[in-house]
Amino acid sequence: MDTIINRKNNKKKYLTIAALVIVILSYLGYSMVTKKRSFNVKKNEISIKTVEQDFFEDFMVFQARVEPMNSLLVNIVEGGSVQEIFVSNGDMVIKGQPLARLYNPNTELNYMQQETAIIEQINNLNKAKLDLRNQELNLAKDLIAIEHDFQDAKNLFDLNKKLFEQEILAKNEWEKTQENFRFQKERMNIIKQSVTKEKQANQIQIGQLNQSIGIMEKSLGILRNNKKNFLVLAPLSGRLTSFEPVLGQTYQQGQTLGKIDVMKGYKLMADVDEFYLPKVTQGKKGTVDFNGKDVEVVIAKVIPEIKSGKFQVEMNFVSHEDLDLRQGLSFSVRLNLSVKTKSIVLSKGSFYQETSGKWIFVVTGDKAERRNIEVGRENPLYYEITKGLKPGEKVITSSYKDYTEAELLNIE
């Protein structure tokens, strides 16, 4: 007889094993998701600073150079090549002193041609004036002759009138005498009116010719003065700087040959980063260290034009005491942008380059945990912390370049 064997049920066993695997995998996945990404760092490779409660002052520091209060450029009026040099860079010069001589043969020839043409025009105008004068003289001569004829006719009229009244002169002769007298009288009156009008017209023409001659002579004078512009003269007295001409070198009209500094006071000029343009305004005060003493300066002018990421600032010394300044000296200017206020501050560090001030590692024991923060104002020394940190907390301020993705640092 066959024996009945009961088959074992493994389905329950497999389900149990599968459930255990799912639980283990879920746990491992949860752990991987929730576990903070950590990074090991050495303590001697990082900088740790303490957050402080202190007075924060918004200021900036930049370099400024000493320049004379007033300067004037020496520009080329007539271009040409340098023929002679009379002074050297750095010399003291007086107004009108020759600095250099330039020469341009083409310009010289052009001046001669223009001068000849103007002189010829002046001569032609003077000849026209002479012709008008001669015309007036001829009219005057004609008028004298006509007046003489009239006077002869009048004398004959007076004589024949008496003879006719005495019945000595025939009637037809008397009528001829009357007609001749009338003719000579009307002729003289017409010629006089013509001469008067001719003189008036000539006077107008002569006046216009004189005006034209005056303009021509003025142009000739300017032309002759321009020929003198090859000689470069000092426009005022002072120290000659940036003057470096070379014999034979050609300069164009309007090009700058040098600069004259008026040695009556100094100012400071600085190139400032465009980031500070909204903060730097006229009237703001700062200080410079001069021989160990703080000297106050004030912004006199802000030139807002941006060149290569910078704008220019002109500053004056507030004190009128005689400072032993020299052109070209450089000073570090500390410019105050706001008054001191009590704030939470943190020393500046390289961490800002990677975080832009949005987060930082806060140190607790041998761990440093990532924390979000907010940074307000800044100056060359400190950041103003507006949110995320408390006074007394320690933070890492060195570069985060190697662990920007880390959330926890293990300090060894």
KABEL-V308253 format. One record per pair of residues at least 12 apart in sequence whose C-alpha atoms are under 6 Angstrom apart, sorted by sequence separation. I is the first residue (numbers start at 0). GAP is how many residues later the second one is. D is the distance in whole Angstrom. If there is no record, write none. Layout:
I_GAP_D ; I_GAP_D
This chain:
86_12_6 ; 284_12_6 ; 358_12_5 ; 373_12_6 ; 85_13_5 ; 284_13_4 ; 300_13_5 ; 358_13_4 ; 373_13_5 ; 85_14_6 ; 283_14_6 ; 299_14_6 ; 357_14_6 ; 358_14_5 ; 372_14_5 ; 84_15_4 ; 242_15_4 ; 282_15_6 ; 283_15_6 ; 299_15_5 ; 357_15_5 ; 372_15_4 ; 83_16_5 ; 241_16_5 ; 282_16_5 ; 298_16_4 ; 357_16_6 ; 83_17_5 ; 240_17_6 ; 241_17_6 ; 281_17_5 ; 297_17_5 ; 82_18_5 ; 240_18_5 ; 281_18_6 ; 297_18_6 ; 356_18_6 ; 82_19_5 ; 239_19_6 ; 281_19_6 ; 296_19_6 ; 81_20_4 ; 156_20_6 ; 239_20_5 ; 296_20_4 ; 80_21_5 ; 238_21_5 ; 296_21_5 ; 79_22_5 ; 80_22_5 ; 237_22_6 ; 238_22_5 ; 295_22_6 ; 79_23_5 ; 237_23_5 ; 79_24_5 ; 237_24_5 ; 152_28_5 ; 362_31_5 ; 361_32_6 ; 362_32_5 ; 347_33_6 ; 361_33_4 ; 149_34_5 ; 347_34_5 ; 360_34_6 ; 273_35_6 ; 346_35_5 ; 360_35_6 ; 273_36_5 ; 345_36_5 ; 272_37_5 ; 345_37_5 ; 369_37_5 ; 271_38_5 ; 344_38_6 ; 270_39_6 ; 271_39_5 ; 344_39_5 ; 368_39_5 ; 270_40_6 ; 343_40_6 ; 344_40_6 ; 367_40_6 ; 270_41_5 ; 343_41_5 ; 367_41_5 ; 145_42_6 ; 269_42_6 ; 366_42_6 ; 269_43_5 ; 366_43_5 ; 268_44_6 ; 366_44_6 ; 268_45_5 ; 287_45_5 ; 365_45_5 ; 267_46_6 ; 286_46_6 ; 350_46_5 ; 267_47_5 ; 286_47_5 ; 350_47_5 ; 266_48_6 ; 285_48_5 ; 348_48_5 ; 349_48_5 ; 350_48_5 ; 266_49_5 ; 285_49_4 ; 348_49_6 ; 349_49_5 ; 350_49_5 ; 285_50_6 ; 128_77_6 ; 121_91_6 ; 101_128_5 ; 100_129_6 ; 100_130_4 ; 100_131_6 ; 99_132_5 ; 98_133_6 ; 97_134_6 ; 98_134_6 ; 97_135_4 ; 96_136_5 ; 95_137_5 ; 96_137_5 ; 95_138_5 ; 94_139_5 ; 94_140_5 ; 94_141_4 ; 94_142_5 ; 93_143_4 ; 92_144_5 ; 92_145_6 ; 91_146_6 ; 91_147_4 ; 90_148_6 ; 90_149_5 ; 89_150_5 ; 77_151_6 ; 88_151_6 ; 89_151_5 ; 77_152_6 ; 88_152_5 ; 88_154_5 ; 82_164_6 ; 81_165_5 ; 81_166_5 ; 80_167_5 ; 81_167_6 ; 80_168_5 ; 80_169_4 ; 79_170_5 ; 79_171_6 ; 78_172_5 ; 78_173_4 ; 78_174_4 ; 77_175_5 ; 76_176_5 ; 75_177_5 ; 76_177_6 ; 75_178_5 ; 74_179_6 ; 75_179_5 ; 74_180_6 ; 74_181_4 ; 73_182_6 ; 74_182_6 ; 73_183_6 ; 73_184_5 ; 73_185_5 ; 72_186_4 ; 71_187_6 ; 71_188_5 ; 70_189_6 ; 70_190_4 ; 70_191_6 ; 69_192_6 ; 68_196_5 ; 68_197_5 ; 67_198_4 ; 68_198_5 ; 66_199_6 ; 67_199_6 ; 66_200_5 ; 65_201_6 ; 66_201_6 ; 65_202_5 ; 64_203_5 ; 63_204_6 ; 64_204_5 ; 63_205_5 ; 63_206_4 ; 66_260_5 ; 65_261_5 ; 65_262_5 ; 64_263_6 ; 65_263_5 ; 64_264_6 ; 64_265_4 ; 63_266_6 ; 63_267_5 ; 62_268_6 ; 62_269_5 ; 61_270_6 ; 62_270_6 ; 61_271_5 ; 60_272_5 ; 60_273_5 ; 59_274_6 ; 59_275_5 ; 58_276_5 ; 58_277_4 ; 58_278_5 ; 57_279_5 ; 57_280_5 ; 56_282_6 ; 56_283_5 ; 55_284_5 ; 54_285_6 ; 55_285_5 ; 54_286_5 ; 54_287_4 ; 55_287_6 ; 53_288_6 ; 54_288_6 ; 53_289_6 ; 52_290_6 ; 52_291_5 ; 51_292_6 ; 51_293_5 ; 50_295_5 ; 59_319_6 ; 58_320_5 ; 57_321_6 ; 52_338_6 ; 51_339_5 ; 50_340_5 ; 50_341_5 ; 49_342_6 ; 50_342_5 ; 49_343_6 ; 49_344_4 ; 48_345_6 ; 48_346_6 ; 47_347_5 ; 47_348_4 ; 46_349_6 ; 46_350_6 ; 46_351_5 ; 45_352_6 ; 37_368_5 ; 42_368_6 ; 36_369_5 ; 37_369_6 ; 39_369_6 ; 41_369_6 ; 42_369_6 ; 36_370_5 ; 37_370_4 ; 38_370_5 ; 39_370_5 ; 40_370_5 ; 41_370_5 ; 35_371_6 ; 37_371_5
